[in-house]
Amino acid sequence: MQSHVNRNFLLAFACALMFISCRKEETPAADIGLGYFPTQIGHWVIYEVDSTVYDDFLNDTFYYRYQVKEVLESNFTDNEGREAIRVERYRRDFDSTLPYDSIPWHLSRVWSFTRTNYTGEKVEENERFIRLAFPVRDGVNWNGNAYNTIGSWNYKYKSIDAPFTIANMSFDSTVLVEQKKEINLLNHRSYQERYAKNVGMIEKNVIDVRDTAVLSIPVLNRIYAGVIYNIKLVDYGPR
């Protein structure tokens, strides 16, 4: 009789453990925002770039317009032993006599991405930037230049999981990153990037201009030197 009771107890205990285990397996992992920094090989994005350069040495203003295509080409191991991604960047310059689709791409740069459970990092022109910090949450801020020599910039999230439309493409979840904002009587510096889930960066806006005189007129109305450029997504894939 005792043996029979023990067997029933053990069977019930084992069933209880299996139930608890199954419940744990069914519990979805918390979404920390990794989708804002996709790493699937073959993923690609195309951006349109408009840039205005105020050259104080030549005392002239130059305008540039072109498209950039970024392709996540292959995996490799970086110098810290982490899995990273080779990013091939292609460029084609604007020609007022031709549609962009008829202009061939040419390889212009090779960058790299590294995504961990804590950071989304990009190596651009041999400078490593922490573009995103995980989890993507209100109140999170970080030094985006912690791994380069540019100087400390306090990145922070301004809007999270917000809908956004660009180039007739609507996204349910985007996040805006304010990288730097410094506006005074001599300088106007504003750097922002926006990311969409499963796409990556969809927009970048930079104003970095200055003047040499201290006046009450906004610097944007009396630019002496600097650059203003905008990068906007026009297509991505695969979809």
C-alpha positions in Angstrom: 0.0 0.0 0.0 2.8 2.4 1.0 4.6 1.6 -2.3 1.5 2.4 -4.3 1.1 5.7 -2.5 4.7 6.6 -3.1 4.4 5.8 -6.8 1.3 8.0 -7.1 3.0 10.8 -5.3 6.1 10.6 -7.6 3.9 10.5 -10.7 2.0 13.6 -9.6 5.2 15.4 -8.7 6.7 14.6 -12.1 3.6 15.8 -13.9 3.7 19.0 -11.9 7.4 19.6 -12.9 6.5 19.0 -16.6 3.6 21.5 -16.3 5.9 24.2 -14.8 8.6 23.5 -17.4 6.1 23.8 -20.2 4.7 27.1 -18.8 8.2 28.5 -18.6 8.9 27.5 -22.2 5.7 29.1 -23.4 6.6 32.4 -21.7 7.7 34.8 -24.5 11.1 36.5 -24.1 10.9 40.2 -23.3 11.3 42.4 -26.4 14.3 44.6 -25.7 14.3 46.2 -29.2 16.9 44.1 -31.0 14.6 44.3 -34.1 15.6 48.0 -34.5 19.1 46.8 -35.5 18.5 43.9 -37.9 21.4 41.5 -38.7 20.0 39.1 -41.3 22.5 38.5 -44.1 21.0 39.8 -47.4 19.1 42.6 -45.8 19.5 45.9 -47.7 18.4 49.5 -47.5 18.6 52.4 -50.0 18.9 56.0 -48.8 18.7 59.3 -50.6 21.3 61.8 -49.3 21.1 65.6 -49.6 24.1 67.5 -48.3 25.0 71.2 -48.2 28.6 72.1 -47.3 29.5 75.7 -46.3 33.2 76.0 -47.0 34.9 78.8 -45.1 38.3 78.2 -46.8 36.9 78.6 -50.4 34.2 81.0 -49.2 31.6 79.0 -51.2 28.7 76.6 -50.7 28.5 73.2 -52.3 25.5 70.9 -52.8 25.6 67.2 -53.1 22.8 64.7 -53.9 23.2 60.9 -54.3 21.9 57.5 -53.2 23.5 55.0 -50.9 22.7 51.3 -50.7 23.8 49.3 -47.7 23.9 45.5 -48.0 24.5 43.1 -45.0 26.9 40.9 -47.0 28.4 38.3 -44.7 29.3 37.3 -41.1 32.8 37.4 -39.7 34.5 37.4 -36.3 35.7 40.9 -35.1 38.9 41.6 -33.2 37.1 41.0 -29.9 36.0 37.5 -30.9 32.4 38.6 -31.5 30.2 37.8 -34.5 30.0 40.8 -36.7 28.6 41.7 -40.2 30.4 43.0 -43.2 28.3 45.9 -44.6 29.0 46.9 -48.3 28.0 50.4 -49.1 27.3 51.3 -52.7 26.8 54.8 -54.2 25.3 56.4 -57.2 25.4 60.2 -57.9 22.4 62.2 -58.9 22.2 63.1 -62.6 19.4 65.5 -63.6 19.3 63.9 -67.1 18.8 60.3 -65.9 16.6 58.5 -63.4 18.4 56.9 -60.5 17.4 53.4 -61.7 19.4 53.7 -64.8 22.6 54.7 -63.0 24.8 51.8 -61.9 26.0 51.3 -58.3 29.6 51.3 -57.4 31.1 50.0 -54.2 32.3 53.0 -52.2 32.9 51.8 -48.6 32.9 48.7 -46.4 31.6 49.2 -42.9 30.6 46.7 -40.2 27.8 46.0 -37.7 28.0 44.3 -34.4 24.9 43.6 -32.3 25.0 42.3 -28.7 22.2 42.0 -26.1 23.3 45.5 -24.9 24.5 47.5 -27.9 24.0 48.0 -31.7 27.4 49.1 -33.0 28.6 50.4 -36.3 32.1 50.9 -37.5 32.2 53.8 -40.0 35.5 54.9 -41.5 37.3 52.9 -38.8 35.4 54.7 -36.0 33.1 52.6 -33.8 29.8 54.1 -32.7 27.2 52.7 -30.3 24.1 53.7 -32.3 21.6 51.9 -30.1 21.5 50.7 -26.5 19.3 47.8 -25.4 16.8 47.6 -23.9 15.1 50.3 -25.9 13.3 52.1 -23.1 12.4 55.6 -21.9 15.2 57.1 -19.8 18.0 55.1 -21.4 21.0 57.1 -22.3 24.6 56.2 -23.2 27.9 57.6 -24.6 27.7 56.8 -28.3 31.4 57.5 -28.7 32.6 55.3 -25.9 34.7 53.3 -28.4 36.2 56.1 -30.5 38.2 59.3 -29.9 35.6 61.9 -31.0 34.6 62.8 -27.5 31.6 61.9 -25.2 28.1 62.4 -26.7 25.1 61.6 -24.5 22.7 59.7 -26.8 19.1 59.3 -25.6 15.8 58.0 -26.8 13.2 60.7 -27.6 10.3 58.5 -28.8 9.9 54.8 -28.7 7.7 52.4 -30.7 6.1 55.3 -32.4 4.4 55.1 -35.9 6.1 57.0 -38.6 5.8 57.5 -42.4 8.6 58.2 -44.8 8.7 58.1 -48.6 5.1 56.6 -48.6 6.2 53.8 -46.3 4.5 53.5 -43.0 6.1 51.8 -40.0 4.2 50.8 -36.8 7.3 51.0 -34.5 10.1 53.5 -34.8 12.5 55.0 -32.3 14.2 58.4 -32.5 17.7 58.8 -31.1 19.0 62.2 -30.2 22.7 62.0 -30.4 23.8 65.6 -29.8 22.1 69.0 -29.4 24.0 72.2 -28.8 22.6 75.5 -29.8 24.2 78.8 -28.7 25.3 82.2 -30.2 28.1 80.6 -32.2 27.1 77.1 -33.0 24.1 75.1 -34.0 24.7 71.3 -33.7 21.9 68.8 -33.9 22.3 65.1 -34.7 19.4 62.7 -34.8 18.7 59.2 -36.2 15.4 57.3 -36.5 15.2 53.5 -36.6 12.3 51.2 -37.6 11.8 47.6 -36.4 13.2 45.0 -38.9 14.5 47.7 -41.2 17.2 49.6 -39.2 18.0 53.3 -39.7 15.4 55.0 -41.8 16.3 58.7 -41.4 19.3 60.8 -40.2 19.3 64.6 -39.9 22.4 66.5 -39.1 23.0 70.3 -38.7 26.5 71.2 -37.7 27.2 74.9 -38.6 28.8 77.8 -36.9 29.6 81.5 -37.2 32.5 83.6 -35.9 30.5 86.6 -34.4 28.3 86.7 -31.3 25.0 88.1 -32.5 21.4 87.7 -31.4 20.5 86.5 -34.9 20.2 82.6 -35.0 23.3 80.9 -36.4 21.1 79.2 -39.1 20.5 82.6 -40.6 24.2 83.6 -40.8 26.1 80.4 -41.4 29.9 80.9 -41.9 31.0 77.2 -42.1 29.7 73.7 -41.5 27.4 71.1 -43.0 23.7 70.2 -43.2 22.7 66.8 -44.5 19.7 64.6 -44.5 19.5 60.8 -45.2 16.1 59.3 -45.9 15.1 55.7 -46.6 13.6 55.2 -50.1 13.5 51.4 -50.3 14.5 48.3 -48.4 14.4 44.5 -48.7 13.7 41.8 -48.7 10.0 42.4 -47.9 
